Amino acid sequence: MFSSKNQYTPEKSIIRLTSHMEICQRDYPLDWYQSDFAPYAEAYLALPDRKLTTVIEWMRPYIEKAYDHFGEQLLLLSHYYMGGEIVRLVETFGGVIGDSYQLALMAVNHPEKTVIVESAVHFMAESIALLANDNQTVYITNPKAGCTMEMLAKDFMVEPALQELNARYGQDNVLPICYMNTSGRIKAMTGAQGGAVCTSSNVKQIVQWARKQKKKILFIPDKLMGENVAYWLGMNNIAYWPGGSDGARYTLSNQDAATLRSFDAAELVLFSSYCAVHAYYKSNMCEYWHKQGFTVIAHPECPNEVIRQADLAGSTSLIWDQVMFDRAKTGRYAIATENHLVQNLKEQGALRGIQVVNVAEAPSDAEGPGVGCGCATMSRNDPPHLVALLDLLRQGKSVDYNIIRAGDEVNEFTGLRDRLTQQEQRWIAEHAKKALNQMIEITEGRL
């Protein structure tokens, strides 16, 4: 079932560190770092091991100097999905971890924090920046930390879908809803047409609001999450717009009569990008862990067959809370989500006598990719990136490349940044903020 607890704030994550904990992340070559970050990366690579206690002792002088310099103005943030070392280290050094909805509110709810450093993905840092006050600056430790789902839902890919739906049904009859895992440009496109952002914690609530508007809903992406919310809300008429670059080439005028009838009848049109990490899960994996006596919890980005088999589905924050406080009272949890979070849960759960496995660890006769260490693009925020950024900021050196502006796009492979003109940034900020504020108003029960 789906948890509708959209507004809870989980108890502190109660992360505990032990000296044997290892970092589940590969070391990047020096050419993955900005030139002024390279000396910090060299020092990190020279450490004798990757035990967390070793890394903490290396980081501590830099972090303490940054706090001494900025005082209460400094706020460190990280998402639960980041590499385990960053999540544990950020909280260890006084930072805050949370899910997408919680992090989006951090700047606006803490106006005294003028220097906000985020160790997470680009779309999340941009969302924080879009809601930030004028006196706040948001930095990302590594601008190349991206999301494959966001990469397959760029504005030039999605815009044809919205334009064609508007042309066929009328702009006043089409309502876009975009997932938090999209760029500011997509959020602005959504806000300009009266739509709202959603997260994995409030998607059901946002789509319930959208249905009341009596319009055709364009859900930008996640296709799998869209299918799940349709399942939860009993929405049977769904049409699919191709994801990725195929979406940019797709036109309704070239479709056959049956396809056009499906679009005409659809209450929900899904832009079909999705998260490859979550798409890997299958219902038979859940069945296996149920037979072993495990409580199965799945993220809403998983396929619908998994959601139907799971005991509970919800955001990263909900998953963390359910496991760390053994809400099901089983002491055994199988989790279907990105493996950095699962690894963190395994280590922290073991300290509390709670057994945690990744649902994908179920035995299989078929060869598969396995679960690995976690999402590769999200892993790019590592200790030397965080240390370098904080130390350079403390020294007053320019780190413009790490500042987040509305509409910024960074090529996750080359690192090249496309920054809009100030006029274009203002348009993105104005309309993306509308979509984000619409989400907040709905989630907090004010709409």
Sequence and secondary structure as in RCSB ss.txt:
>XXXX:A:sequence
MFSSKNQYTPEKSIIRLTSHMEICQRDYPLDWYQSDFAPYAEAYLALPDRKLTTVIEWMRPYIEKAYDHFGEQLL
LLSHYYMGGEIVRLVETFGGVIGDSYQLALMAVNHPEKTVIVESAVHFMAESIALLANDNQTVYITNPKAGCTME
MLAKDFMVEPALQELNARYGQDNVLPICYMNTSGRIKAMTGAQGGAVCTSSNVKQIVQWARKQKKKILFIPDKLM
GENVAYWLGMNNIAYWPGGSDGARYTLSNQDAATLRSFDAAELVLFSSYCAVHAYYKSNMCEYWHKQGFTVIAHP
ECPNEVIRQADLAGSTSLIWDQVMFDRAKTGRYAIATENHLVQNLKEQGALRGIQVVNVAEAPSDAEGPGVGCGC
ATMSRNDPPHLVALLDLLRQGKSVDYNIIRAGDEVNEFTGLRDRLTQQEQRWIAEHAKKALNQMIEITEGRL
>XXXX:A:secstr
 B    S           TT B  S    GGGS TTTHHHHHHHHTSS  BHHHHHHHHHHHHHHHHHHHGGGEE
EEEETTS HHHHHHHHHTT EEE HHHHHTHHHH TT  EEEEES HHHHHHHHHHS TT EEEES TT   HHH
HTS HHHHHHHHHHHHHHH GGGEEEEEESSS HHHHHHHHHTT EEE TTTHHHHHHHHHHTTSEEEEES HHH
HHHHHHHHT   EEEE  THHHHH  GGGS HHHHHHHHH SEEEE    HHHHT  HHHHHHHHHTT EEEE T
TS HHHHHH SEE  HHHHHHHHHTTTTS SEEEEES HHHHHHHHHHHHTTT EEEEGGGS  SS      SS 
TTGGG  HHHHHHHHHHHHTT   GGGB  TT EE TTT  EE   HHHHHHHHHHHHHHHHHHHHHHTT  
